[in-house]
Amino acid sequence: MKGDRFDNRRNLMNFNKSTSKEKLENGSTKDKFPVVLDNGKTIIFISDKTKAQEVILRYKNRGKP
């Protein structure tokens, strides 16, 4: 039976196999640098610190033609 609860539970138990190890680790922002946007309302993490200004400019110009 396709919609069986037991089958769905088994699929959820195997969820960790398809998730990358980085996302499963405690503190997945390890080795990443924070970039603060919108006066502190938004914080994103990037792996290359030298591209922080580029990310800020792209964020400010998003949605503009």
Secondary structure in CASP SS format (residue, H / E / C, confidence):
PFRMAT SS
TARGET T0000
AUTHOR 0000-0000-0000
METHOD secondary structure of the structure
MODEL  1
M C 1.00
K C 1.00
G C 1.00
D C 1.00
R H 1.00
F H 1.00
D H 1.00
N H 1.00
R H 1.00
R H 1.00
N H 1.00
L H 1.00
M H 1.00
N C 1.00
F H 1.00
N H 1.00
K H 1.00
S H 1.00
T C 1.00
S C 1.00
K H 1.00
E H 1.00
K H 1.00
L H 1.00
E C 1.00
N C 1.00
G C 1.00
S C 1.00
T C 1.00
K C 1.00
D C 1.00
K C 1.00
F E 1.00
P E 1.00
V E 1.00
V E 1.00
L E 1.00
D H 1.00
N H 1.00
G H 1.00
K C 1.00
T E 1.00
I E 1.00
I E 1.00
F E 1.00
I E 1.00
S C 1.00
D C 1.00
K H 1.00
T H 1.00
K H 1.00
A H 1.00
Q H 1.00
E H 1.00
V H 1.00
I H 1.00
L H 1.00
R H 1.00
Y H 1.00
K H 1.00
N C 1.00
R C 1.00
G C 1.00
K C 1.00
P C 1.00
END
